[in-house]
Amino acid sequence: MPRPLSATIHTAALANNLAVARKYAPKSKIWAVVKANAYGHGLARVFPGLRATDGFGLLDLEEAAKLRELGWAGHILLLEGFFRPTDIDVIDRYSLTTAVHTDEQLRMLEMARLSKPVNIQLKMNSGMNRLGYTPEKYRAVWERARACKGIGQITLMTHFSDADSKRGIAHQLQTFERGAEGIAGARSLSNSAGVLWHPGAHFDWVRPGIMLYGASPSGATADIADTGLKPVMTLQSEIIAVQTMEAGSSIGYGSTYTAGKPIKIGVVACGYADGFPRVAPEGTPVIVDGVRTQLVGRVSMDMLTVDLTPCPNVGIGSRVELWGANLPIDDVAAVCGTIGYELMCAIAQRVPVRAE
């Protein structure tokens, strides 16, 4: 019998969250972002729940080919663009749209032999300072791209750095509009935070990512409480042993937890080799048989331990939810000093994952 640890991907929740994105940006087309193997959920597993999208955004050429193999005939966007001339052959074969953010990429497209023009998203660096052309260079680059026979439609693109924080997007919108002034073409600016909280920046295309998986762009569960978003991944396990500790006894590596009074401890089949963060401190929330309790002691490779004081009648085989519908992944991530994105992407290959 396999270990009782597994992850479940809820297809209906994906479809619901895509519908929420449409509700928030009703006049925009949607790039459903499925990079990083659909944020750890599995590209093939999320595809049925996201088929109603207008396009998919990702990074990897192999994942783009996989989408075509799954039967997707619509738009696919390479969010980082391409890296070598040979990549353009794949872009041409699978009719992909690509971001262009460097002169090197533009030069490769100018030299490429294509069966048809490639649609591009010309990226401006409006303040994120990772990828893209400066506003001062943007028009000249756009004119160069427009003159290239190998380039078809040109969408104007940028990416927000602070759409989920107090700083907001006004400074980047102003920069973008300055650089794109007088340039015709569709615009693609908003990530999940932009979709939820900045309707003035929706424009022609939006690019929701984390919200499709039911987590908050800000990392705060309260920020999406009224949106209608639903968690897509449930990570669950079982109690595999119970220990009764006397006052003064400790548990786990490093003896980081010492009982101040007699306490019953449940051992859960999940550890850092499964993707649960080793840095999770005492007090990290866990649900056991529907009751919220907390982690005690250090997370080890294959196991973690929880306080059974709030649920004294549970025993071996009792269900444990590590995150999911009853315990938002953002709540777990916040205690661990990270974000839900990282926990999703960290699920280990040895964890069985199924879609329902």
Secondary structure as UniProt FT lines:
FT   STRAND          6..9
FT   HELIX           11..24
FT   TURN            26..27
FT   STRAND          29..33
FT   HELIX           35..39
FT   TURN            40..41
FT   HELIX           43..50
FT   TURN            51..52
FT   STRAND          55..58
FT   HELIX           61..69
FT   TURN            70..71
FT   STRAND          75..78
FT   TURN            79..80
FT   HELIX           85..93
FT   TURN            94..95
FT   STRAND          97..100
FT   HELIX           103..111
FT   STRAND          118..124
FT   HELIX           135..147
FT   TURN            149..150
FT   STRAND          151..157
FT   TURN            163..164
FT   TURN            166..167
FT   HELIX           170..179
FT   TURN            180..182
FT   STRAND          187..190
FT   HELIX           192..197
FT   HELIX           199..201
FT   STRAND          205..206
FT   HELIX           210..213
FT   TURN            217..218
FT   HELIX           221..224
FT   TURN            225..227
FT   STRAND          233..245
FT   TURN            247..248
FT   STRAND          250..251
FT   HELIX           253..255
FT   STRAND          257..258
FT   STRAND          263..268
FT   HELIX           272..274
FT   TURN            278..279
FT   TURN            282..283
FT   STRAND          285..288
FT   TURN            289..290
FT   STRAND          291..296
FT   STRAND          304..307
FT   TURN            309..310
FT   TURN            312..313
FT   TURN            316..317
FT   STRAND          319..323
FT   HELIX           329..335
FT   TURN            336..337
FT   HELIX           340..345
FT   TURN            349..350
FT   STRAND          353..355
//
